[in-house]
Amino acid sequence: MSLKSEVLRILEENRNTAVSGQELANKLSVSRSAIWKAIQALKEEGYSVNATTNKGYQLSVDNDLLSPEGIEIFLNPKYKKNSITVYQSLSSTNVEAKKMAIGGVEQGAVILAEEQREGRGRLGKSFFSPAKTGIYMSIILCPKMKTSNAILITIASAVAVCRVIEKLTGEEPKIKWVNDILLNEKKICGILTEAVSDFESDTVENVIVGIGINVKTEKEQFPPELRGIATSLFPKNIYRNQLAAEIINELLDLYTQLEDKSFISEYKARSMVLGKDINYYQNGKRHSGRAIDINEIGSLIVQNEEGEIYALQSGEITIGSMRDEN
C-alpha cells in the first residue's frame, strides 16, 4: 500500500478527529515532509483535507469520494481481505469484472467506478451513471451452481440492497421483479447479474453481480426521459463508502444462504408486483395477467387472462402504465 493510501486510511478511520502530522509520521515511520506530500497528493485527487494548527489533518465532512480505504472501514472483518478496486471511470464495471473473473480473481472481489461511460442494464438497456453521484459496483462470485438457479443470486442481491437502504435511510424500498429497486414508485437501483458458464456441464463458473444505485443524482441531472421514472436517495445524508460496504457485507452474507433460500420470503414481502395486473413479454409477444406468487427458485408466477398459470424465469414486466426505461 502506498504512503498516500496509508494516510488516507488513517484519516478515514479518524473522520471525527484531527490527526497530527507527527502522529501520522510516527505511525507510518516516515518524515513529516513525506506526510505533507501525501496530503497534497490527496488534495490533487479531490479530497478536501483541513489542516489546523496544533491539531493536525482531518477530512472535511463533505468528502464523499469512493476509495478502498474508505470502504474497508465498514466491512465485516471476514471481508476485509477481499480485493476492492475503485476506478475513476469505466465503460462498465461488469465488463471489467468479467475480465477479472476469467483471469482467475478470487471470489468476493469488488470493482467500483465513480462513473460509467456505458453503464448497462438488463435486456440491452443503458443505466445512467454520472460521475460521483452513485454507486456503480460489481461483485464477483464463484457459485458452481446450475444455470437455472442463478436467478437466486439476483433475488438475494435485491434483498441485500433493500435491507441496507432501509437501515441507512429509514425508507422502505420495494422490488419490481426481478431486479429493480424502487422508492415511491420510482427506480433507485438496478441489478444486472451476468454469468460465465460451462455449457457442457450446465454449470455457472462465475457470477457478476452489477449494482447501480442513484445516490446523489438530482432530478435535473437525469435525462428528460428518466425524470418521471427514476429517483435518488438525495437529499439523504448518505456516505457512499459506507453504503457500498454495507451492501457488500449483506450480499456476501446472503450468498451463504442460497441453499436454504430463507431470503425469498423477504423478497416476496418487499415485492410491489404481487397481486397486481401486469404486462409481460414472451417470445417477443406481449401478454397480460396477474402476478400471484414468486416460487422457491425466484420465478414469477403469473395467471393469464384465460386462467392459465405460467412461471416467468426472466424477461420484462410492466405494471399498469408504468414504463421501465432506465
C-alpha positions in Angstrom: 0.0 0.0 0.0 1.4 3.4 -0.9 2.0 6.1 1.7 -0.8 8.2 0.3 -3.2 5.2 0.7 -1.9 4.6 4.3 -2.5 8.3 5.2 -6.0 8.2 3.6 -6.8 5.0 5.6 -5.9 6.7 8.9 -7.8 9.9 8.1 -10.9 7.8 7.1 -10.6 5.9 10.4 -10.5 9.2 12.3 -13.1 11.2 10.4 -14.3 12.9 13.6 -11.0 14.0 14.9 -7.8 15.6 13.6 -4.6 13.6 13.4 -1.3 15.5 13.8 1.4 15.3 11.2 3.8 14.0 13.8 1.3 11.2 14.8 0.9 10.2 11.1 4.7 10.3 10.7 5.3 8.1 13.8 2.6 5.6 12.8 3.9 5.2 9.3 7.6 5.6 10.1 8.2 8.4 7.7 9.1 12.1 7.9 6.6 14.9 8.4 7.7 16.2 5.0 6.6 12.9 3.4 3.2 13.2 5.2 2.8 16.7 3.8 3.5 15.4 0.3 0.9 12.6 0.7 -1.7 15.1 1.9 -1.0 17.3 -1.2 -1.4 14.2 -3.4 -4.8 13.5 -1.8 -5.9 17.1 -2.4 -4.9 16.8 -6.0 -7.2 13.8 -6.3 -10.1 15.9 -5.0 -10.0 15.2 -1.2 -10.7 18.2 1.0 -8.3 18.0 3.9 -8.5 20.5 6.7 -5.2 21.4 8.3 -5.5 23.1 11.7 -2.5 24.5 13.7 -1.7 22.5 16.8 -4.4 19.9 15.9 -3.4 18.3 12.6 -5.2 17.0 9.5 -8.8 16.0 9.1 -11.0 15.0 6.2 -13.7 17.6 5.6 -17.2 16.3 6.4 -18.3 16.8 2.8 -15.7 14.4 1.4 -17.6 11.6 -0.4 -15.1 10.1 -2.8 -15.1 6.3 -3.2 -11.9 4.5 -2.1 -10.8 1.0 -0.9 -9.6 2.6 2.3 -13.0 4.3 3.0 -14.9 1.1 2.2 -12.8 -1.2 4.2 -13.6 0.6 7.4 -17.2 -0.5 7.2 -16.6 -4.1 6.0 -17.1 -7.0 8.3 -13.8 -8.4 9.5 -14.3 -11.6 7.4 -14.4 -9.5 4.2 -11.6 -7.0 4.9 -9.2 -9.0 2.8 -11.4 -9.0 -0.2 -10.0 -7.3 -3.3 -11.6 -3.8 -3.6 -10.7 -1.7 -6.7 -12.0 1.8 -7.4 -11.7 3.3 -10.8 -12.4 7.0 -11.7 -14.1 5.9 -14.9 -15.0 2.7 -16.7 -17.2 1.8 -19.6 -18.9 -0.7 -17.3 -17.9 -2.3 -14.0 -19.5 -5.6 -15.2 -17.3 -5.7 -18.3 -14.2 -5.1 -16.1 -15.4 -7.7 -13.6 -15.8 -10.3 -16.3 -12.2 -9.8 -17.4 -11.0 -10.2 -13.9 -13.2 -13.4 -13.4 -11.8 -15.0 -16.5 -8.3 -14.1 -15.3 -8.9 -16.0 -12.1 -9.6 -13.4 -9.4 -10.8 -14.7 -6.0 -14.4 -14.8 -5.0 -15.7 -11.7 -3.4 -13.6 -9.3 -5.4 -15.3 -5.9 -5.9 -15.0 -3.4 -8.7 -16.4 0.1 -8.4 -16.3 3.2 -10.6 -17.0 6.8 -9.9 -18.5 7.0 -13.4 -19.7 4.5 -16.1 -19.5 5.7 -19.6 -21.6 2.9 -20.9 -23.5 1.7 -17.9 -25.6 -1.4 -18.7 -29.0 -2.6 -17.6 -30.9 -5.8 -18.4 -32.1 -6.6 -21.9 -29.5 -4.4 -23.5 -30.7 -1.2 -21.8 -28.4 1.5 -20.5 -28.0 2.7 -16.9 -27.4 6.4 -16.4 -24.2 6.6 -14.4 -23.0 10.2 -13.9 -19.7 10.9 -12.1 -19.5 10.9 -8.3 -23.3 10.7 -7.6 -23.9 7.0 -7.4 -22.7 3.5 -6.5 -21.7 1.6 -9.6 -20.3 -1.7 -8.4 -19.7 -5.3 -9.5 -19.1 -8.2 -7.2 -17.5 -11.5 -8.4 -18.9 -14.8 -7.1 -18.0 -18.4 -7.9 -21.1 -20.4 -7.1 -20.6 -23.6 -9.1 -24.3 -23.9 -9.5 -26.8 -24.9 -12.1 -27.6 -22.2 -14.6 -31.3 -22.4 -13.8 -30.6 -21.5 -10.2 -28.5 -18.3 -11.0 -31.7 -16.1 -10.6 -31.4 -16.8 -6.8 -28.3 -14.6 -6.7 -30.3 -11.7 -8.2 -33.1 -12.3 -5.7 -30.6 -12.3 -2.8 -28.9 -9.2 -4.1 -32.1 -7.3 -4.3 -32.9 -8.2 -0.7 -29.4 -7.1 0.4 -29.8 -3.7 -1.3 -33.2 -3.1 0.2 -32.0 -4.0 3.7 -29.1 -1.6 3.5 -31.1 1.3 2.1 -33.7 0.8 4.9 -31.0 0.6 7.5 -29.3 3.8 6.4 -32.3 6.0 5.4 -35.3 4.6 7.2 -37.1 4.3 3.8 -38.8 1.1 2.8 -37.8 0.3 -0.8 -39.8 -2.1 -2.9 -38.7 -4.6 -5.5 -40.1 -4.8 -9.0 -39.4 -8.3 -10.3 -36.8 -9.3 -10.9 -34.1 -6.7 -10.4 -35.3 -3.2 -9.9 -35.4 -1.4 -6.5 -37.9 1.5 -6.2 -38.8 4.3 -3.8 -42.1 5.9 -4.1 -42.7 4.0 -7.3 -39.5 5.4 -8.9 -36.4 3.4 -9.7 -33.5 4.0 -7.4 -31.4 0.9 -8.2 -30.9 -1.7 -10.9 -29.2 -5.0 -10.6 -27.6 -6.8 -13.6 -26.5 -10.4 -12.9 -24.3 -12.0 -15.6 -22.9 -15.5 -15.6 -19.7 -17.1 -17.0 -20.9 -20.6 -17.7 -19.6 -24.1 -18.6 -22.1 -25.1 -21.2 -21.1 -28.8 -21.2 -21.9 -29.2 -17.5 -24.6 -26.6 -17.4 -22.7 -25.1 -14.5 -22.2 -21.4 -13.7 -18.5 -20.9 -13.0 -18.7 -17.2 -12.1 -21.5 -14.7 -11.5 -21.0 -11.0 -11.8 -23.5 -9.0 -9.7 -23.7 -5.5 -11.0 -25.4 -2.9 -8.8 -26.2 0.6 -9.8 -27.7 3.0 -7.2 -28.7 6.6 -7.7 -27.4 8.2 -4.5 -26.9 11.9 -5.1 -28.3 12.4 -8.6 -30.5 15.5 -8.6 -33.7 15.5 -10.7 -32.3 18.0 -13.2 -29.3 15.7 -13.8 -31.4 12.9 -15.1 -32.1 12.9 -18.9 -35.7 14.2 -19.5 -37.0 10.7 -20.4 -35.9 9.4 -16.9 -37.1 12.2 -14.7 -40.6 10.8 -14.2 -39.5 7.2 -13.5 -36.1 7.5 -11.7 -35.2 9.0 -8.4 -32.2 9.2 -6.0 -31.5 8.9 -2.2 -30.7 12.6 -2.3 -31.0 14.6 -0.1 -30.5 11.9 2.5 -27.1 12.2 4.1 -25.5 9.1 2.7 -21.8 8.3 2.8 -21.2 6.3 -0.3 -18.2 4.3 1.0 -20.5 3.1 3.9 -23.3 2.3 1.5 -21.1 0.2 -0.7 -19.5 -1.6 2.2 -22.8 -2.4 3.9 -24.2 -3.8 0.6 -21.0 -6.0 0.2 -21.5 -7.3 3.8 -25.2 -8.0 3.3 -24.9 -9.6 -0.1 -22.0 -11.9 0.8 -23.8 -13.0 3.9 -26.9 -13.8 2.0 -24.8 -15.6 -0.6 -24.0 -18.2 2.0 -27.8 -18.8 2.4 -28.6 -19.6 -1.2 -29.3 -23.2 -0.5 -31.8 -22.7 2.3 -33.5 -19.9 0.3 -34.6 -18.1 3.5 -34.4 -14.7 1.8 -37.2 -15.5 -0.7 -39.9 -14.8 1.8 -38.5 -11.3 2.4 -38.2 -10.7 -1.3 -41.9 -11.6 -1.7 -42.8 -9.3 1.2 -40.9 -6.4 -0.5 -42.4 -7.1 -3.9 -44.5 -4.4 -5.5 -45.9 -6.6 -8.2 -47.6 -9.5 -6.3 -51.4 -9.2 -6.6 -51.2 -6.7 -9.4 -52.2 -6.9 -13.1 -49.1 -6.8 -15.3 -48.0 -7.0 -18.8 -45.2 -9.5 -19.6 -43.4 -10.5 -22.7 -42.7 -14.0 -24.1 -41.1 -14.7 -27.4 -41.4 -11.1 -28.4 -45.2 -11.0 -27.7 -47.0 -9.0 -25.1 -49.3 -10.8 -22.7 -51.5 -9.7 -19.8 -52.1 -11.4 -16.5 -51.8 -11.1 -12.7 -48.7 -11.7 -10.6 -49.8 -14.2 -8.0 -46.6 -15.6 -6.4 -42.8 -16.0 -6.5 -41.7 -19.6 -6.3 -38.7 -21.1 -4.5 -36.3 -20.6 -7.4 -37.3 -16.9 -7.9 -39.7 -17.3 -10.9 -42.7 -15.0 -11.1 -45.9 -17.0 -11.1 -48.5 -15.3 -13.4 -52.1 -16.2 -14.2 -53.1 -15.0 -17.6 -56.5 -13.8 -18.7 -57.5 -17.3 -19.7 -56.7 -18.6 -16.2 -53.6 -20.4 -17.2 -50.6 -20.4 -14.9 -47.1 -19.6 -16.1 -43.7 -19.3 -14.4 -41.6 -16.5 -15.7 -37.8 -17.0 -15.2 -36.7 -13.9 -17.0 -37.9 -11.1 -19.2 -39.5 -7.7 -18.7 -42.8 -6.8 -17.0 -44.7 -3.6 -16.6 -47.3 -2.7 -14.0 -50.3 -0.8 -15.4 -49.0 2.0 -17.5 -45.6 2.3 -15.7 -42.7 2.1 -18.1 -39.4 0.6 -17.3 -36.8 2.6 -19.2 -33.8 3.1 -17.0 
